[in-house]
């Protein structure tokens, strides 16, 4: 509801009544516009919107029923209340059938009239709000669709939809690049928490000593650098979903506290003696095989069972070749606006894409299609481009030509594109082992994780 007073249009041929009723409504906090002429009412409605319309049913010329018909044709979402001195059941039934919200005697108790107006406005606003929320949720869902042509991914999709309808903890297991973050978002946006926060936390992206404070938050003075209060990701995700990526990196010493939280949905921020109560749905992800997770190497057993109420294993792309071409076309549509020269992708590319082993999974495929589009000088992506890309990384000299240089916004964009390719090449060389890739790149792993997030590579 807006803080601005609701605006009401009153149409009645009784000028004395219009004056007194208008004053009555204004005293009760409404903005009011009146007219004794039905034709003028239609003209007013062409220019202004109202929270409620009140019509006298008996007027010379166009009566209230005829005016109701005209108004409802264009303003069906505005509540209309019919007024009359004398009740007529035929008129009441006719007005309600035509879309009137209610029918009252103009000399009823003023409180009854006010309540009718208030209920009419509130119920209509609530109805509109529900439509807005529903449309927004559908929009969110449409942005998080799963491409599942293979039988294995169809089974995953069934599990995702079942998981979305519960608040049970979900554990997503899959190799790096299989799309675990995207699938976590799919669950969230297809659940009844879709309009609440989706908060992602990657333990390996922060120093181990800071993981506890990032999860649970802290009060000012809790430790040396705690100069202000800070909410942790658990509190930020209240009402929504917390996605813990690479949950196997949670220190074993911190796991009992996390386990306790999952049991009670309560926790103490660091440096506080006040319990915080939240409502958080947990989705976790790991690239560790399920058998390794069960042997206690990464998790306390009690924590493992809490985070794995529903386990969804995502097959690698090499095991679901039926999905490769539909995914490639999807990514082509997603990124084709990055280079106005490129118009299509040759269908023969499918054979070469399906022959590749895809060690980087869906992420590698997405990055390939995006790179080919950005670097192309011709209208169509052809198989030779894909072969060349698989054979060796594209050098800076070969990709920066006079023509495609026009499609880089600035030097920073060109540098970032090169850095993205360089990181991807390091990951390929190490079969996507992030620790080894970081060593090749001569940066620490947390720095690499930040770069992967920046470039959408994880």
N, C-alpha and C positions, 0 to 999 in steps of 0.2 A: 504494500500500500504506500502511496506517495504521501509526503508531508503536506503537499499542496491541497487545499480544501477541494472536495469533489464538486464538480459543476453539474447543475441540474437544469434541464429545459422543461418549462411548464407551459402547456398549450390549453387555454380555456377562454371561451368567449365572454365570461363574466369578469369584467374589468375590476370590480370591487373585490371579488374573491382573489383575483390574480395579485392585487396589491397586498392584501392582508396575508395571503399564503406565502408570497415571496418574502415578506418581512419575517414571517415565522421561520422559514427555512434559513434565512441569513443569520438570525439569532442563534440558530443551532449549528452554525459553522459551515454552511454550504454556500457556494457561489451559485447565483441563480440568474437565469435569463428567461424572460416570459414573452409570450405573444398571444394575441387573441385570434390570429389568422393561421389556419392550417397551411396555406400556400407559403406564407412567410416562414413557418417552421421548417418546411422542406428546404427553403433557400438557406436558412441558418445552418441546417445540418450539412449542407454542401461545403461549408467553410469551417465549421467547428465540430469538435468531438465532445461528448458529454458522458458523465458517469452513469446518468439515469435520465429517462424521459418520462414525463407524466402527462397523460392526455385525458381531457374531458371526453366522455363518450358521446355527449349530446351537444353538437355545435351545428349552426346553420351552414349550408353548403356541403363541404366535406366533413362528415362526422368522424368521431374518434376511431371507429372500426375501419373506415376507408383510409384514414391517415395512418393507422397502425399498419395496414397492408403495405402502403407506400414506404414507410420508414423501414419496415423489417426487410424489405427487398435489398437495401443497401447497408443497413446498420443492424444486422441480426445479432451482433455481439454486444449490443447495448441493451440493458434491461429496460423494459417499458411497463409502466404501471398505469392502469386505467382508472379514471375517476368518474364518479357520477353521484347525484343526490339520491337517486332511486335505483335499487338493485333490480336487475332484470336477468333472470337465469339464462335466457337465450343469448343475451349479449355477453354474459360472463363466459359461457361455454364457447361462443364464437371467438371471443378475444383470446382466450387461453389456447385454443386450437391454432390461431394465427400467430402465436408466439409471445403473447403478453406474459410478463413475469407474474403479475398478480392483479387483483381487482379490489379496490376499497371505496367506501363511501367517503366523499370529500368532507363530511361533517362527523366522521368517526373521532374517537378519542385521539388527540394529537400524538400521544405516545405510541398508539397503534400505527399511525401513519409514519412516524419517524422510524419505528422498528422495521416496517415494511420496506422503506427506502434503504435503510442501513443493510438489511439482509440481502436486498436485491443487488446492491453494489458489491458487498463482500463476497457473495456467492459467485457473481460474475467474474470478479477479479481472481478469485481462487480457481475458477474454471480456466481462465486465461493463463494463469500461472502454471497450472498443471499441463496445459498444452505446450507452453514454452519449455518447461522442464522435459517433457516427453520428446519434443522436437530436438532439444539440445542433446539428450541422451542418445537418440537415434543417430544424430550427427557424429557423436563421439564413437559410437559403435561402428558406423560406416567407415571411419578412419582407421579402425583396427580390425580389418578382416583377415582371415587366414586363407591362404591359397593352398588347397589340399586336393590335388588330383590323384595322388597315390593312395593305396589302401592304408598304408601305415600312418599317413598324416590325417586321413579321415578318422581313424581310430583316436588319434591324439585330439582332434577337434571335438569328438564326442566327449572325451574326458574333460577337456577345457570347459565345455558348456555345462557339464554336470558340476564341475568345481565352482563355476561362477555362481551357481544357485545356492551355494552353501557358504558358511563362514569358516569352514575347516582349513587348517594349514596345508599348503600345497608345496611340494618339493619338485622342482623342475630339474631333470638330469639330462645333460647333453653336452656334446663336444663344444669347444669354443666356436662361436660363429653360427650356431644353429638357430639363434633367435630367441633365447630364453627371456630376455628383457621384453621383447615384443609380445611374447606369449603371456608374460605376467601382466602386461598392460591390457591385453585382450580379456583376461579373466576379470580384472578390475572394472573395465568399462562395460562389461556385460553383466555386472553384478548390481545389487541394489546400493552399492557404495560408489557408483560411477561419478556422482557429483561431489564426492568428498575427495580429500587429497590422495594422490598416488605418490608416495615418497620412496625414492630409490637410495640405497646405501650400499657402497662397495667397500668392505672392510680393508681390502688390500690397498685402497687408494689413499689411506691415511696411516700415519705411523701407528704401530701397535699400541703405544702408550696412550694414544688419544682416542682409541676406539670406544672405550667405556664412556668418556665424556661426550662423544658424538652421539652415541646411542641414547644415553639417559639424561643428558644435559647436566647443567651445574648451576650453582648459586655463586654469586659474587664472593670472592675470597676463598673458594673451595681449594684453590691451589694458586701458585704464584702468578700465573698469567690470567687468572679468572677475574677480570676487571669489571665485568657486568654479568648479570644473569643470562643464561643461554638455554633455550629449549633444545632438547635432543630430538633425534628423528622419530623416536617413539611418540613423543608428545605432538610433534608436527603432523604425524599420520593419524591423529585421533579421529575416529569416525570413518577412516578410509583404509588404505592398504599400505603396508610397509613391505617393500621388496628388498630382501637381503641377497645381493648377488655375491657369488663365490663365498657362501656362508661357511665353507670349510676353513676359511682364513680367520674365523673368530677364535681368539686365543682360548685355549682350554681352561685357563684360570677364570675367564669371564663367562664361560658357558653356564655355570650354576646360577648366576644372577639372571641371565637371559632366560633360562629354563623356569626360574621362579616367576619371572614376569609373564611368560606364556601361560602359566598355570593360573595366575590371579588377575592379569591385566593391570597390575599395580607395580609401582617402583618408586624408589627414592632417588631424586637427582643428587649428584655429588655435592656434598656440603650442606644438604638439607635434611631436616628431620620431619618434613611434611610429605606424606604419601601422595603420589599423583595417580589418579585413576583415569584410564583411557579405554577406548574401544578400538582395537587395531586388529585387522586381519593380516596374517603373515603369509607371504609367498617367498620361498627361498629358491636359490638356484646354485648348481655346482656342475663342474665339468668332470668330477670324479665318478668312476664307475660305481654302480649301486652295490656291488659285492664289496668294494673297498670301504664304502660308507658304513656297512654293517659290522665291520670287524673292530670298530672302536678306535681306529687310527686317527680319525679327524674329529669325532664327536663323542661326548659322553653318551651312553646308550639312552639315558632318559631324555636328553635333548633331541637325539635323533628321532625317537618315536614321536615326540611332540611336533616336530617340524615336518613330519612325513605322513600325516594322516592320509593325504592323497599324493601318490607318487606318479609323475608323468614323465616318461622317458621319450626324449625327442630323437628320432633317428637321424643320422648324418645324411647330408645331401646325396652322397654317393650311393646310398641304399634306397633312394627314392627318386630315381631318374625321371619318373613321370612328372615330377614337380618342377624340374629345371627349366623347361621352356616356358610354362606359364609364369614362373617367377621372373624369368628374363624379360618377358613382355611387360610384366607389371613394373619392373624397374625402369624399363625403357620409357614407359608412359610417365613415370614419376620424374625422370630427369631430362627428358628431351628438350624442355624449355631452357636448359643450360647452354644449348648451342642451336641457334635458329637455322643453321645449315642442315642439320640432320633431320631427316623426315621419316625414315623407316629402318627396319632391321630385316635383312634378307632371311627368308625361312630356312635357307640352307645352313644358317648358323646353328640351328638346333642340333644337327648331327655332331658338330665339334664341341658344343657345350655339353652334350650328354656323354661324350667320351672322356671328359676330364674327370679327375678323381676328386676335386674340390676339397683339399685339405682344410681350407678356411671356411667351408660350408656356405650357408646363405650369405653371410657377410662378404665372403670373397666374390661371389657372383654379383652381388649388388655393387661392390666397388669396381668390378670389371666393367659392368655396363655403364656406370657413371663415368669412368675414365675414358672409355671408348667414345662416348658422346661428346665429352669435353674436348678431346683431342682430334676428333674427326674433321677432315677437310672436305668430305664428300657427303652427299645426301643420304646414302644408305650404309649402314653397318654391314660389312660382308665377312665371310668366314676367314679370309686371309688376315684380317685385322685381329681376329680372335686367336688364330694360330700364332701370329707374331707376338701377341701379348703373352701367350703361354710359354713361348720359346725363351723370352728374356724380358726383363723390365725395360720400359721405354726410357731412353736417355733424355736428358734435358734438351740436348741439341736437336734430336729428331722430333721432339714434340712441340718445340716453340718455333713455329714458322710465321712468316709475315701475316698469313691469313688467320690462323687460329689465335695469334697473339691478341687480336682485336676482342676476343671473347673473354679474356682475363680482365677483371675490373681494375686491378692495380698490381703492383709488384708483390704486395702481401698475399694476394690471392694465388699468384703463380708460385710463390715460395711455399705456401701451405699445401698446394696441390702436390708439389714435389715431395714435401715432407711426408704427406699421406702415403704416396707411392713407396717411398723409401722404407717407411715403417712396415707397410704391407709386405714388401720384399723380404725384410728381416724375419717377419713372422712365417713366411713361406719356407725360408731356409731352415727354420727351427721347428717346422711342423706345428706352428702356433704355440710353442712353448714360450710363455711370456718372460720368464726369468732369463732364458738363453737369448731371446730377442733383445731384451734390455741390455745384456752384456755386449752383444754385437753393436748396438747403437751407442754404447758407453753412457747410458743413463740408468738411474735406479728404477726399480719396477713400479714404484708409485708414480714416478714421472711418466713412465710409459702408459700406465693406466689412464692418467689424465689426458694424454694425447689420443689414446684409443677412444675415449668418451668424446673428445672434441671433434674428431673426424668421423664419428658414427661407426667405428670399427669394432664395437663390442656391445 
